[in-house]
Amino acid sequence: MQEIKYRIDDEMGLHARPAGLLVKLAAKYKSDIQLGTPAKMVNAKRIIGVMALTLKQGNDMTMTFNGEDEDEAANAVKAFLEENQFSPAE
């Protein structure tokens, strides 16, 4: 299992456009990909769940990857997040 943590830097938070692109990217992989906070995790391949998290600027989010292509999926998602106003959380 892979896990990554990122902070949302975009002043609009995780809004519809980047959320949709993230879901589309996650859907390309066979691995189970979860997104969320310590309070709630959702399937990163489902836009309704991702949008329901209502992640705002400054929030930290965790993504987990579990499956046969988890390394490839985690690397692709990391690259996407860093290109779209997210920074690694500490």
C-alpha positions in Angstrom: 0.0 0.0 0.0 1.2 3.5 -0.9 0.1 6.7 1.0 0.7 10.3 0.1 -0.3 13.5 1.9 -0.8 16.8 0.3 -2.0 20.3 1.3 -4.5 22.2 -0.9 -2.9 25.6 -1.9 -5.6 26.7 -4.4 -7.7 29.5 -2.8 -10.8 27.8 -4.2 -10.0 24.5 -2.5 -10.6 21.2 -4.3 -13.2 22.6 -6.6 -15.0 20.9 -9.5 -12.3 21.2 -12.3 -9.3 19.7 -10.4 -11.6 17.2 -8.6 -12.9 16.0 -12.0 -9.5 15.7 -13.4 -8.2 13.8 -10.4 -11.1 11.4 -10.5 -10.5 10.8 -14.2 -6.9 10.1 -13.6 -7.6 7.8 -10.6 -10.1 5.8 -12.8 -7.3 4.8 -15.2 -5.8 2.5 -12.6 -7.0 -0.9 -11.3 -5.8 -0.2 -7.7 -8.2 0.9 -5.0 -7.6 4.6 -4.5 -9.0 6.4 -1.5 -8.9 10.2 -0.8 -9.8 12.1 2.3 -9.0 13.3 5.8 -8.6 11.4 9.1 -12.3 11.9 9.6 -13.5 10.5 6.3 -12.1 8.6 3.3 -13.9 8.2 0.0 -13.3 6.4 -3.3 -11.1 8.7 -5.4 -12.8 7.4 -8.6 -16.2 8.8 -7.6 -16.7 12.6 -8.2 -19.7 12.8 -5.8 -17.6 11.4 -2.9 -14.6 13.6 -3.7 -16.8 16.8 -3.9 -18.6 15.8 -0.7 -15.4 16.2 1.2 -15.5 20.0 0.6 -11.8 20.3 1.0 -10.7 24.0 1.4 -7.5 25.9 0.9 -5.0 24.9 3.7 -6.6 21.5 4.3 -4.4 18.4 4.2 -5.6 15.4 2.4 -4.4 11.8 2.3 -4.5 9.4 -0.6 -4.0 5.7 -0.3 -3.3 3.3 -3.2 -3.7 -0.4 -2.9 -3.4 -2.9 -5.7 -1.4 -4.2 -8.6 -0.5 -0.8 -10.1 -0.3 1.2 -6.9 3.2 2.5 -7.5 2.3 3.8 -11.0 -0.9 5.3 -9.8 0.7 7.0 -6.8 3.4 8.5 -9.0 0.9 9.8 -11.6 -1.3 11.3 -8.9 1.7 13.0 -7.2 2.7 14.6 -10.5 -0.9 15.8 -11.1 -1.2 17.3 -7.6 2.1 19.1 -7.8 1.1 20.6 -11.2 -2.3 21.8 -9.8 -1.6 23.9 -6.7 -1.1 21.2 -4.1 2.1 20.9 -2.0 3.3 17.9 0.1 1.9 18.0 3.6 4.3 17.6 6.5 
